[in-house]
Structures are given as structure tokens and as C-alpha cells.
Amino acid sequence: MRASDIERLVFSPFHTSKILHHFLSGAKSVNSKCIKTELVYLVLPFIYNNQIQSKLKTRNANSKFNAFIVNPDFDIFISSLNQRINDYRKTTNTAIIILANEIDLDINEFLIPRTKIHYREEKDIYLKPIYKSAYNLGVILGKEQYLSVFKKLRITEI
């Protein structure tokens, strides 16, 4: 298998839309408004970073944003976050379109899925940790004010 084949599989719009769906379901579990639309652009940079993903999959519903981002490894990640947001923007937009075609998704100031999904239902042992990480990220960001997320992560690209 060539690298381009692997990249197509990893960044498949259907796969990334499932990641976003888990993220939105996690956010909706703690916030009825769900999540500010701009915050969806953080999902793929977080999930496709192995160190961050491994930290996310060990979190739970009680996890707080500040506790998650305060560590030396996270400082390195933040330094390239704006570039990663730009890199994943097109992939994220395509995933949102695919997701909106698959489920009833309100796209406005907030992204609100009408259908919930939970990582516990996933049978694939390789996908389950990815979906759990996305769900936990949704839970963590769903509790935060979106402007404080931008400020704490020093985001300028959204």
C-alpha cells in the first residue's frame, strides 16, 4: 500500500465525519447548545496528533480544559496549532458536508446534531480510541466558553 492510499483512508470524508459526529455528541452531552461552529476546526488537529489523542482517550466527563492543556507537551502542540487548523480546514469542511447529509445537523452559530452517537457502540478496536478521544474533546470543549478556548490556545486562524 502506498502512502497516498493510506492518506486517502485516514482522511476519508466518511471517517472524518464520524469523528466530528462523536465530537459533537460529546459536546451536546454537557451543553444543550452543543458547540460554537468555529470550534469544530480544532477537532482534526487534536485527533490526528498521537500524543494529544492518547491524552484525550484517558479523559472522562469530569475533565476540565485547563487541566488538559497545562503540560509541557501541550505547549509544543499549541505552537503549531494555527498551521494545523489551516491544513485541516478543507478536510473539516468536507466532513461537515458529509455529516450534514448523513444526519440532521443544524448548522448556524452553533453546530447541533439531532442524532447522538457514542463511542461505546463502536466494535472496531482501532476506531474506538479515536472516537473516544473525539467524544472526550467534545465534552471538554463543551464546558468552556469559546472565547476562552481561543485565548488559551492562542488561535488566530479561525
Secondary structure, DSSP 8 states (H G I E B T S, - for coil): --HHHHHHHHT-HHHHHHHHHHHHHHHHHH-TT-EEGGGGGGHHHHHTSHHHHHHHTT--TT--HHHHH-SHHHHHHHHTHHHHHHHHHHHHHHHHHHHHHHS-EEESSEEEESS---GGG---TTHHHHHHHHHHHHHHHHTS-HHHHHHHHT----
